[in-house]
Amino acid sequence: MSLKIIILAGGKGTRIRPVIGETPKILAYVAGKPFLEWFLSWIKNWNLDLDFEILISTCIGHSNIKDYCESRKHNIQCIKEEKPLGTFGAIANVAAKIYSKNYLILNGDTIFKADFNNIYEYYKKDNKDRPLLILKESLKNERYGGYKNTDEGWIFTNKNTNTISLGAFFISHENLKKRWLEKTSINFDPKSINENILQEMMIDKDCFGREPISGIKLNHDIPFLDIGIPSSYDESQTYIPKIIREMKLND
């Protein structure tokens, strides 16, 4: 059975809106082409040792993203939220529609350098039936909520700790469903999810902030960038191609 990779691309992109206008963030141009093209090259350069299928969770800008994928003949399904559901809600919406034993969740604005084959093997051997979050040591964290390590595992905190999430994690269908039902009491099906969520459900606060998860922490010097604010979007024009190039050279 193939791994389902869910790319989260349904956000409003409020902070970068003054720079890219109404363009969905995942289609914003980076070094001459839509960021999605760099994102797909990034995934390709992992050289995963298993079959996988790519799904994009969309909301605002759904038609633009879907039309673009179809025009480029990308073999990608775009799964729409009927209203903004938040990251936790968006993931549940996709997983309730398309089953996979395991999912890899990725923020659709973030690229970093890592060995995903090794990380997936670590996840399969963890034997705790809980998510495995990819973390990074940060020498200076001013933008992100952080994670703290406890005797039971990693847990989200709103404080700016020196350990941050890279917006990527593995989770099983069963564990995702379990966490969803414990938090919301909303049936785990697309209709119920889209109709009954009254406020956006966030993966950090509403899922990972409730009980410990597993984590694998990368060094502070690993290449990493998200394009979510104007300054990082400007930096991405040279830095994103550099990350992709380095990963390809290290095949």
C-alpha positions, 0 to 999 in steps of 0.5 A: 500500500502506498504512502499518502503525502498530504500537502497543506495548501489551503491557508489564507497566506495573510502575511505574504498577501501584500507581495503575491496578491491573490495568488495561492501561496503554493503557486507564488513564483520562486526563481522563475516558476511556481513554488509547487514545482520546486516542492515536487522536485524536493519530494522527487529528490528524496528518492523514497524507497516506497510508492507514494501518492500526492494529495493537496489540501486546498480551500482558498484558491482551490480552483487555481491550484486544481486548474494548474495541476491539471494543465501541467498533467500532475498526477495529484488529487486536490481535496477541497475544504468547504470552509477554512478548517485549520490544519487539523481539520484540513488533514482530517478532511483529506484522511476521511476521504482517502484512506492510507495506513500512514500519511506524511503531512507537509506544510505547503510553504516549507522546504528543508533538507532531510533523509526521509527514507531514514525518518520513515524507517524510524517512524515504522520502528517507533511502535508507539502508534503516535505521530512522528514530528520532524523537529529542528534545533533553532538557535534563535526562535522568534516566529514559531511556537516551540516543542518541549521534551518530556519523559513521555515524548514531545509536546507543543508549547506556545513558548518560543523554545529552541526546538521548532516544528518543520511542519512535517510529520508521519501519522497513521489513519487510526491515530489521526482518527483517535485524536480527532474524536477525542478532541471534537466528538465530530464524526470522522467523515467529510460531511460531518467535518465540513458542516460541524466545525465551528472554528478552525482546528490547529494541528499544534494546539488541538492535536499535538498540544494534548498528549505527547508525540514522538519526534526526531530532531534535526541539527540547527544548521540543516537548510530550511525555509518557509515562504510565509512572510515577505522577507523569507519569500524574498530569500527563497528566490535564491535559497530554495533552488540551492536546497534542491540542488544540494539534495540532488547532488547528494543522491 
